[in-house]
Amino acid sequence: MIKQGLTYLSQGKKKGAIKKFKEAASLNNAQAEYLVGIVYEAKYIDKAIEWHTKATEHGIKDARINLARLYKRKREPKEAQKLYIEAADDGDAYAQYLLYQQYKNTDNTKTNAMANAWVKKSAANGFPPAEYAYGKQLLKEKKYADAKEWLLKAHDHGISAAN
């Protein structure tokens, strides 16, 4: 059913895709719940939230980032932040990098320290933009050998600015 739904989706037939994904979801398929949420995201935020919440409850960790983004669109930043932190604490490198980006541009020492901690975790988890950002941070701190290591990793992962 999921394969059929993906085929419909690739053909631009969203209604057919949703029907197949919902059939699979009715059989307790969490991935199908996640896919229904993705299809609904463009036009139906509340429906997308409902389906991503189900997927999250059934173990699809990637749905948390989608939920956070949707709550941000609904102008519910506290709920979004909670989900980003939950995902980041669970080792999601992308969520860690997003938190770094949120915290990095402040004059607050505590917030800057949080940004630095998140970018380091994200880089350690192999997220290339974080490897680059962490390398630049280490350059500013005059930790040249460590900076070089991270910038080379970023370069090896396709970040041309790391040159």
WOVENVEN-V220981 format. One record per residue. N is the residue number from 1. PSI is psi in whole degrees, 0 to 359 (999 if undefined). Layout:
# WOVENVEN-V220981
N/PSI
N/PSI
This chain:
# WOVENVEN-V220981
1/319
2/317
3/318
4/318
5/318
6/324
7/312
8/316
9/318
10/338
11/2
12/13
13/79
14/321
15/317
16/321
17/313
18/318
19/312
20/318
21/320
22/324
23/314
24/321
25/325
26/344
27/23
28/39
29/106
30/324
31/322
32/321
33/317
34/316
35/323
36/316
37/318
38/316
39/322
40/341
41/321
42/319
43/335
44/80
45/313
46/320
47/319
48/317
49/316
50/313
51/322
52/327
53/316
54/314
55/318
56/315
57/336
58/18
59/4
60/96
61/329
62/336
63/337
64/320
65/318
66/316
67/314
68/315
69/320
70/319
71/326
72/317
73/327
74/2
75/45
76/72
77/329
78/318
79/319
80/313
81/318
82/317
83/320
84/315
85/318
86/314
87/318
88/317
89/334
90/5
91/10
92/109
93/324
94/315
95/319
96/317
97/320
98/320
99/319
100/312
101/325
102/322
103/344
104/331
105/51
106/164
107/0
108/124
109/318
110/317
111/320
112/321
113/322
114/317
115/314
116/320
117/318
118/319
119/324
120/317
121/317
122/317
123/316
124/334
125/7
126/21
127/111
128/315
129/328
130/323
131/317
132/312
133/319
134/320
135/317
136/321
137/316
138/326
139/315
140/328
141/4
142/32
143/73
144/319
145/315
146/320
147/316
148/317
149/313
150/322
151/324
152/320
153/315
154/316
155/315
156/336
157/15
158/9
159/96
160/333
161/342
162/350
163/999
